[in-house]
Amino acid sequence: MLTNAPKGTKDMMPDQAYKWHYVEKKFAELCRRYGFKEIRTPIFEHTELFQRGIGDTTDVVQKEMYTFNDHGNRSITLKPEGTSPAVRAFIEHKQYAEVQPTKYYYDIPCFRYEKPQSGRLRQFHQFGIEVFGTPNMLADAEVISLGYDMITAMGINDIELRINSVGCPVCRKNHREALKKFLEPKYNELCDTCKTRFNKNPMRIIDCKSPICHELVQGAPMMVDYLCDECKDAFEDLKKNLEALGIEYTVDPTIVRGLDYYTKTAFEFVTNSIGAQGTVCGGGRYDHLIEEVGGPPIPGVGWGMGIERLIMTAEANGFVFPEEDEVDVFIAVMGDAAKAYGLKLCRELRSKGLSAQMDTLARNIKGQFKYADRLNAKYTVVIGDNEIAEGVVSLKNMAKSEQTQVKFEDLYEAITK
């Protein structure tokens, strides 16, 4: 057990890290183009933040959070999602007093205790964006557009955008009563979790992962048929904005998302290319979350995107991640004087932005060349007593197997020209 990672966690080794570097750079660059600024929040928060924000009828709060008491007997939770912490930071730092909208992005680890499966771990990683301060459906369309751009930039073609409206507190009342009336004869067949949801939040039953509950809700009244005029107009506005952006979508009335804070817009980007149908990106609008957590009545909209799933889906679609350059220059030395000179040269080349390495196992010159080959070094520099005396080095282009003599002072230019 000591030498095994905990169940549901996974090491990222160097032979995979370049893929993560690629998607992280791509995401940050896209966010820059859309005007989003990075935010970093603590890895844990007060448990109440998630209970109030996510909702105590959700699977996340009821079954999946990693919660513990710290040494001060305060209830602390490893963050299971990124929106609530971003909202907390927005309120704490009084960002609502600044010119709105506020646009955040983040790249975070999240923690949920659930059965590990392909692309779903107990410690997983997530890209996320949030827009605070505008009720306009242009913001909803923009965040969806950024998600679409990120997914398609990874060569993912097997993707479908599904949208829905989950209404607001005004129009949910009628839907709530209709749904309870539909489910009442089936109450005893519901799972224990959904029985607790029946009175508190029956719409959450539609989102239940239990196959039995999934079957029981077939034919249930859907929120999209009970929308008030304001929510109906907002949903139509969203559709028009997506059409103007040229982004195809499907209306899916069953999407309610797994978190209680959503209002009006709810959406998912769904793929079939990693086995069972999976959501790569999901989100929506949450017009009352900031107020619920203790801030002023400010609306918001955003999404989360699983990085593990994004990479898996990209590879399933044939995307080849460009590997990062390993080593620009390997300096092979013969003798103590050459070693000292090599160390100095290594430092100079690194200071100018090149990746330079030397052998640290005292291999002979033949072993050093083999090591340079293993490192995929572009160039190898050979320094010995003769080279020091003459003020030159032997520079070998490893790909072409061409070797030339270069003056010490001309080495950087010879490598980078």
C-alpha positions, 0 to 999 in steps of 0.5 A: 500500500505504501508504494501505491497511489490511493484508490481513485488517484493517478500520478502524472509521469513525465511521458504524459506531462507534455499533453497537460502542458499543451492543453493548459497553454491552449486553455490559458491562451483562449481565455486571454482572447475572450478577456478572462483573468486567472483566479486561484483559490485554496484547495479546501474551503469551509464545508458550509460554502458547498452545502449552501452553494451546491445544495444539500440534496445533491449527490456531491454534498450527500455522498461525495465530499471529502470533509474533515474537522481540522485541529480547530474543530472547523469542518473543512472540505476539499473542493469538489468543484470550482464555482463556489470558491470563485464566488466566495473569493469574489465576495470576500475581495469585494469585486462586485464593487468593480466595473462588471462583468467580472470574468475568471478562469481557473485550472484546479484539482477537485475531489469527489468520493465516487467509484473510479472509472475511465476519465473519472477519478477521486482526484480529478482536474478541471478547467473552469470559467465564470462570468459574474455581473450580467443577466444577458444571454450574450454571456451564456453564449460566450461561455459556451463559445469558449468551451466549443473553441477549446474542445474543437481546438483539440481535434474533437469532432464527435461532440454534441452541445445539448442545452436546456432551461431549468427555469427560476424559482418563479416557474419552478413552483408549478413544475415542482407540483406537477413532478411530485404528482407524477412521482407520488405513485412511484414513491416507494420504488425510488432509491433512499436518496431520491425519497429525501429529494421528493419534498426538498428538490424533486427535480434532482430525481431526474438527475439520479444515477440509479437505473431504477430511478432513471426508468421511473422518471421516463415520461415525467413533466419537464421544466422546459414546458413550465417556463415563465415568460422571462425564462422562456424569452431568455432561452429563445435569446440563447438559441438565437445567440448560438445560431449567430455564432454558428454553434449547433445545439440540441435541446435536451429537456432532461439536463438538470446538471448535478448542482442545485445552484443552476437557474435558466441555462443548463448545458453539456458537451457530450461525446461517445468516443470514450466508451459510454456517453460522457460529458466533457464540459458542463455548466449553466447560469446561477443567478442566485448563488452569489446572494445565497453565499452571502454576497449582493444579488449578482447573476453568474454563468460558467462551466467546468471541463474535466481535463482527464476526459478532454485528453482522453477524448482528444486522443480517441479522436486521433489528436496527436499532442506535439511533444516538447523539445527535450534537450537543445545541447548536451555537453560531453567532457573529457577531463577535470578541466573540460568538466569545469569549462562545461559547467560554465558553458552549460550555465551560459547557454541556459541563461540565454534560454537553451536547454543544456545538460551534462552527464552527472554519472562520470560516464566515459565519452562513449557513454556520454554520447549514448546518453545524449542520444537517449535524451534526444539532444539536438546537438552535442558539444565535445570539450577536451584538453585540445578544445580548451587549448584552441578555444573551440568545441566540436559541435555535432548535429545529432539528426544529421550526424554532421560535426563542425568546429566552432569557437566558444564565443560563437557557439550560441549563434551556431546552435540557434541560427 
